Structure formats: C-alpha cells, structure tokens
Amino acid sequence: MLNAIRSGSMIEIILTAFSLLVMLFVVFPVHECSHALAAKLLGDDTAERQGRITLNPFAHLDLMGTIGILAFGIGWAKPVPVNPARCRKVSQKAAMAITAAAGPMANFVSSLIFMIIMKVLIVSYSGSDSAPDALYYIIMALRIIIDIDLFNGVFNLLPVPPFDGSRVFFAFLPNKYYFAIMKYEQYIMIALLLLMWTGILSIPFSFLSNALYSLFDLITKFIC
C-alpha cells in the first residue's frame, strides 16, 4: 500500500486498496474457516468453541498481520487452533494433513465459484447493449478476487513451516525429522519474509496460480 501511495497514481492506489481488502475480508476468512470446519468434522471442536467456524472476517484477523498487509502487502490471519489428539476419526498425522490442506483447497474451490459467477456476468454484459457500467467493474473486481484467492492457496501449499503445505508434507515424515525441522521454524519464517519482500517468491507462485487460472478457465468453457 505504501508503494502505491508513493506512486501518486489514483488507479494504482484504488486497485491496491481493493486487493488488500479482498485478502482481509474474503480470502483469509474462507481459508481459516475451512481449517476450523475440517477439524470439527474430524472430531475436534477446539476452533468451533473459539468462534472460528465463520466467514466473519473479524473472527480471523490478527492485529499485526493486518497492519503488515495494509502497510507492506505481507501479513497473516490468526492461526486456527487444531488438536489432532481430539480428531478421533483419523490418525493424528492424517488429521494434521487434512486440516492443513482444507485451507488452500477452500481457496481453490471458492476461486472456481467466483470464476463461474464472473463468466455468467461476462455473458450478460456482452449480450446487452444497455448493461450498466457497474457490471463491468464487478467483473473486474471478481477477476482480482480470483487471482488473489488462487495465489493465496498456492502460496500456503509451500512445504515449509509455518505454511499449510508443511503440515501436509510432515504428515509423511517420521516424528524425529518433523521436530528437527520445527526447531528452525522462526528462522525459516524470517527467511521467507525476506524473500517475499524482494519479490523472488512471487515468480514461481504467480506461474502456478496462473496455471490454475487457465485450468479453471478451461473447466468453465461451457459458459464462455
């Protein structure tokens, strides 16, 4: 956001502000609520008792993470508490993997739903000479939401702590290797933040999220 303000471009400021709000009020709630719901379905009601099975963004926002998003474009939501020992329907490792994967999968599913809505609106917009201008901006907004949703889902599949992908990956590792890696979680996080700041990480993740966008576009070709 700071870079957008420095640019002096009103369009860039508006688009950046909208993207950040999408992250905070759409992408994060979908992601975190899905973690909580998956845990509940497996038998752990810890997150439910803390009010995390909701799409209300204020139940998931973290103060420092929100400040980071608004100021620097890098932030996070409150972690969803999961107690694998209470997930009695599956093994603890399976519970860890399933609840972790639920977040990114929810981002992908919601992206597909948003794309279907966007394409229906595109057909309506292109097929009408009297379509309101607001419809065009809604379509543009949906495109931004889809892009951010996909990027967040792909990014969280990174197989290093503290991201969801690490929980899935570590579920297949012996405990001794898991705990050995987790000792360095804070250092790994700092290194990742630095890489994110330089923009290096955005290259492979943008490629993957664009590939998913192309796949979803192909799946929804029956609309337009």
C-alpha positions as CSV (number, residue, x, y, z in Angstrom):
1,M,0.0,0.0,0.0
2,L,2.8,2.4,0.8
3,N,4.4,1.9,-2.6
4,A,1.0,2.6,-4.3
5,I,0.6,5.8,-2.3
6,R,4.2,6.9,-3.2
7,S,3.4,6.2,-6.9
8,G,0.8,9.0,-6.8
9,S,-1.4,7.1,-9.2
10,M,-5.0,7.1,-8.0
11,I,-5.9,4.0,-10.1
12,E,-3.0,2.1,-8.5
13,I,-4.0,3.2,-5.0
14,I,-7.6,2.1,-5.6
15,L,-6.6,-1.3,-7.0
16,T,-4.1,-1.9,-4.3
17,A,-6.5,-1.0,-1.5
18,F,-9.2,-3.2,-3.0
19,S,-6.8,-6.1,-3.3
20,L,-5.7,-5.8,0.3
21,L,-9.4,-5.6,1.5
22,V,-10.1,-8.7,-0.6
23,M,-7.3,-10.5,1.2
24,L,-8.5,-9.5,4.6
25,F,-12.3,-9.8,4.2
26,V,-12.7,-12.7,1.6
27,V,-9.6,-14.8,1.2
28,F,-8.5,-15.1,4.8
29,P,-12.0,-15.9,6.2
30,V,-12.6,-18.6,3.6
31,H,-9.1,-20.1,4.3
32,E,-9.3,-20.1,8.1
33,C,-12.9,-21.1,8.4
34,S,-12.1,-24.2,6.3
35,H,-9.4,-25.2,8.7
36,A,-11.8,-24.9,11.6
37,L,-14.6,-26.7,9.8
38,A,-12.3,-29.6,8.8
39,A,-11.2,-30.0,12.4
40,K,-14.8,-30.1,13.5
41,L,-15.7,-32.7,11.0
42,L,-12.8,-34.9,12.2
43,G,-14.0,-34.6,15.9
44,D,-12.0,-31.6,17.2
45,D,-14.3,-28.7,18.3
46,T,-11.5,-26.5,19.7
47,A,-11.7,-23.9,16.9
48,E,-15.5,-24.1,17.0
49,R,-15.6,-23.2,20.7
50,Q,-13.4,-20.1,19.8
51,G,-15.9,-19.0,17.2
52,R,-13.7,-19.8,14.2
53,I,-16.3,-21.6,12.1
54,T,-17.5,-18.4,10.5
55,L,-16.9,-16.3,7.5
56,N,-16.9,-13.2,9.7
57,P,-13.5,-11.7,8.9
58,F,-13.2,-10.1,12.4
59,A,-13.1,-13.6,13.9
60,H,-9.9,-14.4,11.9
61,L,-8.0,-11.1,11.7
62,D,-4.7,-10.8,13.5
63,L,-3.7,-7.2,14.5
64,M,-0.1,-7.4,13.5
65,G,-0.9,-9.4,10.4
66,T,-3.5,-6.9,9.3
67,I,-1.1,-4.0,9.8
68,G,1.5,-5.9,7.8
69,I,-1.0,-6.4,4.9
70,L,-2.1,-2.8,4.8
71,A,1.3,-1.3,5.1
72,F,3.6,-3.7,3.2
73,G,1.3,-6.2,1.5
74,I,2.6,-9.1,3.7
75,G,0.5,-10.4,6.5
76,W,-1.4,-13.2,8.0
77,A,-4.6,-14.2,9.9
78,K,-4.9,-15.7,13.3
79,P,-3.8,-19.4,13.3
80,V,-6.7,-21.8,13.7
81,P,-6.2,-24.0,16.8
82,V,-6.3,-27.7,16.0
83,N,-5.8,-30.5,18.4
84,P,-5.0,-33.6,16.4
85,A,-5.5,-35.8,19.5
86,R,-9.2,-34.9,19.5
87,C,-9.6,-35.9,15.9
88,R,-10.6,-39.4,16.7
89,K,-12.0,-40.3,13.2
90,V,-8.5,-40.5,11.7
91,S,-4.9,-40.8,12.9
92,Q,-3.2,-37.7,14.4
93,K,-0.9,-37.3,11.4
94,A,-3.8,-37.6,9.0
95,A,-5.8,-35.1,11.0
96,M,-2.9,-32.7,10.7
97,A,-2.6,-33.1,7.0
98,I,-6.4,-32.9,6.3
99,T,-7.0,-29.8,8.4
100,A,-4.0,-28.1,6.9
101,A,-5.0,-28.9,3.3
102,A,-8.5,-27.7,3.9
103,G,-7.4,-24.0,3.8
104,P,-5.8,-24.0,0.3
105,M,-8.4,-26.3,-1.1
106,A,-11.1,-23.9,0.0
107,N,-9.3,-21.1,-1.8
108,F,-9.2,-23.1,-5.0
109,V,-12.9,-24.1,-4.7
110,S,-14.0,-20.5,-4.0
111,S,-11.9,-19.3,-6.9
112,L,-13.7,-21.7,-9.2
113,I,-17.1,-20.5,-7.9
114,F,-16.1,-16.8,-8.4
115,M,-15.0,-17.7,-11.9
116,I,-18.3,-19.2,-12.7
117,I,-20.1,-16.1,-11.4
118,M,-17.7,-13.8,-13.4
119,K,-18.3,-15.7,-16.6
120,V,-22.1,-15.6,-16.2
121,L,-21.8,-11.8,-15.7
122,I,-19.5,-11.5,-18.8
123,V,-22.1,-13.3,-20.9
124,S,-24.8,-10.9,-19.5
125,Y,-22.6,-7.9,-20.1
126,S,-21.5,-8.7,-23.6
127,G,-25.0,-9.7,-24.7
128,S,-26.7,-6.5,-23.6
129,D,-26.4,-3.0,-25.2
130,S,-27.8,-1.5,-22.0
131,A,-25.7,-3.3,-19.4
132,P,-24.8,-0.9,-16.5
133,D,-21.3,0.3,-16.2
134,A,-21.3,-1.1,-12.6
135,L,-21.4,-4.6,-14.1
136,Y,-18.1,-4.1,-15.8
137,Y,-16.5,-3.1,-12.5
138,I,-18.0,-6.0,-10.7
139,I,-16.4,-8.3,-13.3
140,M,-13.1,-6.6,-12.9
141,A,-13.4,-7.0,-9.1
142,L,-14.2,-10.7,-9.4
143,R,-11.1,-11.2,-11.6
144,I,-8.9,-9.6,-8.8
145,I,-10.6,-11.8,-6.2
146,I,-9.9,-14.9,-8.2
147,D,-6.2,-14.0,-8.7
148,I,-5.6,-13.3,-5.0
149,D,-7.6,-16.4,-3.9
150,L,-5.5,-18.7,-6.2
151,F,-2.2,-17.1,-5.2
152,N,-3.0,-17.5,-1.5
153,G,-4.0,-21.1,-2.0
154,V,-0.8,-21.9,-3.9
155,F,1.4,-19.9,-1.5
156,N,0.1,-21.7,1.5
157,L,1.0,-25.1,0.0
158,L,4.7,-24.2,0.4
159,P,6.1,-27.3,2.2
160,V,8.0,-25.4,4.9
161,P,6.8,-24.1,8.3
162,P,4.6,-22.3,9.2
163,F,2.6,-22.8,6.0
164,D,-0.1,-25.4,5.4
165,G,2.0,-27.4,3.0
166,S,4.5,-28.2,5.7
167,R,1.7,-29.8,7.8
168,V,0.8,-32.0,4.8
169,F,4.4,-32.8,4.0
170,F,5.4,-33.5,7.6
171,A,2.5,-35.9,8.0
172,F,4.5,-38.3,5.9
173,L,7.8,-37.9,7.8
174,P,8.9,-39.7,11.0
175,N,8.4,-37.6,14.1
176,K,12.2,-37.1,14.7
177,Y,12.5,-35.3,11.4
178,Y,9.4,-33.2,12.0
179,F,10.6,-31.9,15.4
180,A,14.2,-31.4,14.0
181,I,12.8,-29.1,11.3
182,M,10.3,-27.3,13.6
183,K,13.2,-26.1,15.8
184,Y,14.1,-23.8,13.0
185,E,10.6,-22.6,12.2
186,Q,11.2,-19.0,13.3
187,Y,14.4,-18.7,11.2
188,I,12.6,-20.2,8.2
189,M,9.8,-17.7,8.5
190,I,12.2,-14.8,8.7
191,A,14.0,-16.0,5.5
192,L,10.7,-16.4,3.7
193,L,9.6,-12.9,4.7
194,L,12.8,-11.5,3.3
195,L,12.3,-13.5,0.0
196,M,8.7,-12.3,-0.2
197,W,9.9,-8.7,0.3
198,T,12.3,-9.0,-2.6
199,G,9.6,-10.4,-4.8
200,I,11.6,-13.5,-5.7
201,L,9.0,-15.9,-4.4
202,S,6.2,-14.3,-6.4
203,I,7.7,-15.6,-9.7
204,P,7.1,-19.3,-9.2
205,F,3.8,-18.8,-7.3
206,S,2.4,-16.5,-9.9
207,F,3.3,-19.1,-12.5
208,L,1.4,-21.8,-10.6
209,S,-1.6,-19.7,-9.8
210,N,-1.8,-18.6,-13.4
211,A,-1.7,-22.3,-14.4
212,L,-4.6,-23.0,-12.1
213,Y,-6.5,-20.0,-13.5
214,S,-6.0,-21.5,-17.0
215,L,-7.3,-24.8,-15.8
216,F,-10.4,-23.3,-14.2
217,D,-10.9,-21.3,-17.3
218,L,-10.9,-24.5,-19.3
219,I,-13.3,-26.2,-16.9
220,T,-15.8,-23.3,-17.2
221,K,-15.6,-23.0,-21.0
222,F,-19.2,-24.2,-21.2
223,I,-20.2,-20.7,-20.0
224,C,-17.9,-18.7,-22.3
